[in-house]
Amino acid sequence: MKLENFKEKLIESLFGNVLMMALNLILPMVITRLYDVEIYGSYVYGITIVSIALFLANLGMETGLLYFIPKEGNRYVSSAFLINILTSVLAIIMVLVFFPKQLVPYLGLIWLLSAEQLFFSLYRSQHKIKNFFLIKSFVGLGLTMVIAGVFTLWFEPSETHLIIATYISVILSNILYMFENKGMFGPLHMKMEFISYSVTIILGGVMSLVISYIDIVMIEAMMTKSDVGIYKVGTELSQLPSMFLRIVNTVFPPLISKLYHEGKVEEVRRLYEKITRYLFVVSSVVIFFILIFAEPILKLYGEVYLLGKQVLIYRSIGQLVNASVGSVWYIVIMTGHPKIRFVGVLISAVMNVILNALFIPIWGIDGAAFASMISTVFINILGFFIVKKILNSKVYYII
């Protein structure tokens, strides 16, 4: 992608991410009204365990494809999807061994959703993210809500119906992804450089996963499924301050890799500094409105969700810091330093587990949110100073 096309792709990413975020915020609202908060909380727990298993199923290959496609074309695409089938089976076996049998209905989603992540990397590397978002939004998320609603007309509310609705929408989505990207598949090629890079990414990815999801797992273990549902809604809403960072991160990594490997480090630095300043301003405005309107927003989901007010506030502060430092960890990875990222997220993950274990018994879901805020702030400030050293950047002129 040429630099002059970057703004155009940012606009596509803006509409796609806003649409997906809107649907992700509407989903719990719809499910809670059609079913109830306890069924929704149980569904959230199942999807969370699937999300954890995705890291083993993908072995970091989704990021590996983002790094290598700008350098070597589609050389490793077919092999990545083949390996994904084998690692998905391994991930399914591990979930069967270590988690409750109630998760068995979710296991097929491990392969389907991990394949979807690989397809997302193909779309990003080809700069065709609009196509992905249209399928993911309307077929993936939208159709799930429609099918779940249809089931309530015929049957009593059940978690099983939510799972079936998810399977149907994800299968149809993957069929469409495959049809649109069939030209990317070719002969099987694999080198150790791809494997070693991706495995290093997976090690850091597992730690990032702990930061992102361990609070939900620990809340489910220490509290109730209703608490999981309430916490999940607060967590989803808290993503709003970092929404524009997500938009940037959709299109920025392949460009970083391309410019860096062409020796255009100065262009990467200037682009990073400019984008991050904008992100800080926009995210600050968003969190200002969240702090003012937290209660009215949560009431849209139901009175019970007001219990998640402090969750929303704490997690939003963490996401403000996340947005204010920009795409730091993508820059670290795309400039060939995945091991540095692994050490950073390892420290943050350990911190997150310890703090959750300390705070959840005392403050419940508010304690989990506070623990998440601290670990999120730590990992992002650390990444900020690492990128400062790599690029010699001064985002805020002094630092």
C-alpha positions in Angstrom: 0.0 0.0 0.0 1.3 3.4 -0.9 1.4 6.2 1.7 -1.1 8.2 -0.4 -3.6 5.4 -0.1 -3.2 5.2 3.7 -6.0 7.7 4.4 -8.4 5.9 2.2 -7.8 2.7 4.0 -8.1 4.4 7.3 -11.6 5.6 6.3 -12.5 2.0 5.3 -11.2 0.8 8.6 -13.2 3.5 10.4 -16.5 2.4 9.0 -15.7 -1.3 9.4 -14.6 -1.0 13.0 -17.4 1.3 14.0 -19.9 -1.0 12.5 -18.4 -4.1 14.2 -18.2 -2.3 17.6 -21.8 -1.1 17.3 -22.9 -4.7 16.6 -20.8 -6.0 19.5 -22.4 -3.5 21.8 -25.9 -4.3 20.5 -25.4 -8.1 20.8 -25.5 -8.3 24.6 -28.5 -5.9 24.6 -30.4 -8.2 22.2 -29.3 -11.5 23.9 -30.2 -10.3 27.4 -33.7 -9.3 26.3 -34.3 -12.5 24.3 -32.7 -14.8 26.9 -31.4 -13.4 30.2 -28.2 -12.1 31.8 -27.3 -15.6 33.2 -27.6 -17.3 29.8 -25.6 -14.5 28.3 -22.9 -14.7 31.0 -22.6 -18.5 30.4 -22.3 -17.8 26.6 -19.6 -15.2 27.3 -17.6 -17.6 29.4 -17.7 -20.2 26.6 -16.6 -17.8 23.9 -13.9 -16.5 26.2 -12.4 -20.0 26.6 -12.6 -20.4 22.8 -10.8 -17.1 22.4 -8.0 -18.3 24.7 -7.7 -21.5 22.7 -7.4 -19.5 19.5 -3.8 -18.6 20.4 -2.7 -22.2 20.4 -4.8 -22.9 17.2 -3.1 -20.1 15.3 0.4 -20.3 16.8 0.9 -16.6 16.0 0.6 -17.3 12.3 -2.0 -14.5 11.7 0.7 -12.0 12.7 3.4 -14.0 10.8 1.3 -13.6 7.6 1.1 -9.8 8.2 4.8 -9.7 8.5 5.9 -12.0 5.6 3.2 -11.3 2.9 4.6 -7.7 2.3 8.1 -9.3 2.0 7.4 -12.6 0.2 3.9 -12.6 -1.2 1.5 -15.5 -0.5 4.3 -18.1 -0.1 3.2 -19.3 3.4 -0.6 -18.9 3.1 -1.5 -22.5 2.3 0.9 -24.0 4.9 -0.5 -21.7 7.5 -4.1 -22.9 7.0 -2.9 -26.5 6.9 -1.0 -26.2 10.2 -4.0 -24.4 11.6 -6.2 -27.5 11.2 -3.6 -29.6 13.2 -3.1 -27.0 15.9 -6.9 -26.5 16.3 -7.3 -30.2 17.0 -4.6 -29.9 19.6 -6.3 -26.9 21.2 -9.6 -28.7 21.2 -8.0 -31.7 23.1 -6.4 -29.4 25.6 -9.8 -27.6 26.3 -11.4 -31.1 26.8 -8.7 -32.0 29.3 -8.5 -28.8 31.3 -11.9 -27.2 31.2 -15.5 -28.3 32.2 -17.5 -30.6 29.9 -20.1 -27.9 29.5 -17.7 -26.3 27.0 -17.9 -29.3 24.5 -20.6 -27.6 22.3 -18.2 -24.7 21.8 -15.1 -26.7 20.7 -15.7 -26.6 16.9 -15.6 -22.8 17.1 -11.9 -23.0 17.9 -11.1 -24.1 14.4 -13.7 -21.9 12.7 -12.7 -18.7 14.5 -9.0 -19.3 14.3 -9.4 -19.8 10.5 -11.3 -16.5 10.4 -8.3 -14.7 12.1 -6.0 -16.1 9.4 -8.4 -14.8 6.7 -8.4 -11.4 8.4 -4.7 -11.3 8.0 -5.1 -12.0 4.3 -7.6 -9.2 3.9 -5.3 -6.8 5.8 -2.2 -7.7 3.8 -4.1 -7.1 0.5 -5.7 -3.9 1.9 -9.2 -5.3 1.3 -10.4 -4.8 4.8 -13.8 -3.4 3.7 -14.7 -6.8 2.3 -13.9 -8.5 5.6 -15.8 -6.1 7.7 -18.9 -6.4 5.5 -18.9 -10.2 5.9 -18.0 -10.2 9.6 -20.6 -7.6 10.5 -23.6 -8.7 8.6 -23.0 -12.5 8.2 -21.0 -13.0 11.4 -22.5 -10.8 14.0 -25.8 -9.7 12.4 -26.9 -13.1 11.4 -26.1 -14.5 14.9 -28.6 -12.1 16.4 -31.2 -12.8 13.8 -31.0 -16.6 14.1 -31.0 -16.4 17.9 -34.1 -14.2 17.7 -35.9 -16.7 15.4 -35.1 -19.5 17.8 -37.0 -17.7 20.6 -40.1 -17.7 18.5 -40.1 -21.5 18.4 -38.4 -22.7 21.5 -37.7 -21.8 25.1 -34.6 -19.6 25.6 -31.5 -21.8 25.8 -27.7 -21.4 25.6 -27.7 -24.1 23.0 -29.6 -21.9 20.5 -27.0 -19.2 20.9 -24.3 -21.7 20.1 -26.1 -23.0 17.1 -26.7 -19.5 15.8 -22.9 -18.7 16.2 -21.9 -21.9 14.3 -24.2 -21.1 11.4 -23.0 -17.5 11.0 -19.3 -18.4 11.4 -19.4 -21.2 8.9 -21.2 -19.0 6.3 -18.6 -16.3 6.9 -15.7 -18.6 6.4 -17.2 -19.9 3.2 -17.4 -16.3 1.9 -13.8 -15.6 3.1 -12.5 -18.6 1.2 -14.3 -17.7 -2.0 -12.9 -14.2 -2.0 -9.3 -15.3 -1.2 -9.0 -18.5 -3.2 -6.3 -16.8 -5.4 -4.0 -16.5 -2.3 -3.7 -20.2 -2.0 -1.0 -22.1 -3.8 1.8 -24.8 -3.3 2.8 -25.6 0.2 6.0 -23.8 1.4 7.4 -23.5 4.8 10.6 -22.3 6.3 11.9 -22.1 9.9 12.0 -18.3 9.7 8.2 -18.2 9.5 7.7 -20.8 12.2 10.2 -19.2 14.6 8.8 -15.8 14.1 5.2 -17.0 14.6 6.1 -19.1 17.7 7.7 -16.1 19.3 4.5 -14.2 18.5 2.4 -16.9 20.1 4.4 -16.8 23.3 3.7 -13.1 23.6 0.1 -13.6 22.4 -0.6 -16.1 25.2 0.5 -13.5 27.7 -1.6 -10.8 26.0 -4.5 -13.3 26.2 -4.0 -13.6 30.0 -4.1 -9.8 30.2 -7.3 -9.7 28.1 -9.3 -12.6 29.4 -8.0 -13.9 32.8 -10.3 -11.5 34.6 -13.4 -13.1 33.1 -12.2 -16.6 33.8 -11.4 -15.7 37.5 -14.8 -13.9 37.9 -16.6 -17.0 36.7 -14.6 -19.2 39.1 -15.0 -16.9 42.1 -18.4 -15.3 41.5 -21.5 -15.9 39.2 -22.3 -16.1 35.5 -24.4 -13.0 35.9 -21.3 -11.1 37.2 -19.5 -12.4 34.0 -22.3 -10.9 31.8 -22.3 -7.6 33.6 -18.5 -7.4 33.5 -18.4 -8.2 29.8 -20.8 -5.4 28.9 -18.6 -2.9 30.9 -15.5 -4.2 29.2 -17.1 -3.9 25.7 -18.2 -0.3 26.3 -14.7 0.5 27.7 -13.2 -0.2 24.3 -14.7 3.1 22.9 -11.7 5.3 23.9 -9.4 3.0 22.0 -11.7 2.5 19.0 -9.7 4.7 16.8 -6.5 2.9 17.7 -8.2 -0.3 16.6 -9.0 1.4 13.3 -5.4 2.4 12.8 -4.1 -1.0 13.8 -6.2 -2.7 11.1 -4.2 -1.0 8.3 -1.0 0.2 9.9 1.0 -3.1 10.5 1.5 -4.2 6.9 2.6 -0.6 6.1 5.1 -0.6 9.0 6.6 -3.8 7.8 6.9 -2.6 4.2 8.4 0.8 5.0 10.8 -0.6 7.6 12.1 -3.3 5.3 12.6 -0.7 2.6 14.8 1.3 5.1 12.2 4.1 5.5 12.4 4.3 9.2 12.0 8.1 9.3 8.6 7.8 7.5 7.5 5.2 10.1 8.5 7.5 12.9 6.7 10.6 11.4 3.6 8.6 10.7 3.5 7.1 14.2 4.0 10.4 15.9 1.3 12.2 13.9 -1.3 9.4 14.3 -0.7 9.0 18.0 -1.2 12.7 18.8 -4.6 12.5 17.0 -5.5 9.3 18.9 -4.8 11.0 22.2 -7.1 14.0 21.5 -9.9 11.8 20.1 -9.7 9.3 22.9 -9.7 12.0 25.6 -12.9 13.4 24.2 -14.5 9.9 24.2 -13.6 9.1 27.8 -14.9 12.5 28.9 -18.4 11.6 27.6 -18.1 8.1 29.1 -17.4 9.5 32.6 -20.4 11.8 32.3 -22.9 9.4 30.7 -21.8 6.0 32.2 -25.1 5.4 34.0 -27.5 6.2 31.1 -25.4 4.1 28.7 -25.5 1.1 31.0 -29.2 1.4 31.6 -29.8 0.7 27.9 -28.8 -2.9 28.7 -31.0 -3.1 31.8 -30.9 -1.9 35.5 -28.7 -4.8 36.6 -25.9 -3.6 34.4 -25.5 -0.4 36.5 -23.4 -2.7 38.8 -20.8 -2.5 36.1 -20.3 1.3 36.3 -16.9 1.2 38.0 -15.9 -1.6 35.5 -16.6 0.7 32.7 -14.7 3.6 34.3 -11.6 1.7 35.3 -11.3 -0.2 32.0 -11.9 3.0 30.0 -9.0 4.7 31.7 -6.8 1.7 30.7 -7.9 2.0 27.1 -7.3 5.8 27.1 -3.6 5.1 27.9 -3.6 2.3 25.3 -4.8 4.7 22.6 -2.5 7.5 23.8 0.7 5.6 23.1 -0.5 4.4 19.7 0.5 1.2 17.8 3.5 0.6 20.0 3.5 -3.2 20.1 2.7 -3.6 16.4 5.7 -1.4 15.7 7.9 -3.6 17.9 6.7 -6.8 16.2 6.8 -5.4 12.6 10.3 -4.1 13.0 11.5 -7.6 13.9 11.6 -7.5 17.8 8.9 -10.1 18.9 11.1 -11.3 21.8 11.1 -7.9 23.4 7.3 -7.9 23.2 7.1 -11.3 24.8 9.2 -10.2 27.9 7.0 -7.1 28.3 3.7 -8.9 28.1 4.9 -11.7 30.3 5.6 -9.3 33.1 2.2 -7.6 32.6 0.4 -10.9 32.5 1.9 -12.1 35.8 1.0 -8.8 37.3 -2.6 -9.1 36.0 -3.1 -12.6 37.5 -1.7 -11.6 40.9 -3.8 -8.4 41.1 -7.0 -10.2 40.0 -6.4 -12.8 42.7 -5.9 -10.1 45.3 -8.7 -7.7 44.3 -11.6 -9.9 43.1 -12.3 -11.4 46.6 -12.3 -7.9 48.1 -14.1 -5.8 45.4 -15.6 -8.3 43.0 -15.9 -7.2 39.4 -14.7 -3.7 40.3 -11.5 -5.3 41.6 -11.0 -7.3 38.4 -11.4 -4.0 36.3 -8.9 -2.2 38.5 -6.4 -5.0 38.1 -6.9 -4.9 34.3 -6.5 -1.1 34.3 -3.1 -1.3 36.1 -1.7 -4.1 33.8 -3.0 -2.3 30.7 -1.3 1.0 31.7 1.9 -0.8 32.6 2.2 -2.7 29.3 1.4 0.3 27.2 3.8 2.7 28.9 6.5 0.1 28.6 5.8 -0.3 24.9 5.9 3.5 24.5 9.4 3.8 25.7 10.6 0.8 23.8 9.3 2.3 20.5 10.9 5.6 21.5 14.2 3.8 21.5 13.6 1.9 18.2 12.4 4.9 16.2 13.9 7.8 18.3 10.4 9.2 18.4 9.0 12.2 20.4 5.3 11.8 20.2 4.6 14.5 22.8 7.6 16.6 21.8 9.3 16.1 25.2 9.0 12.4 25.4 
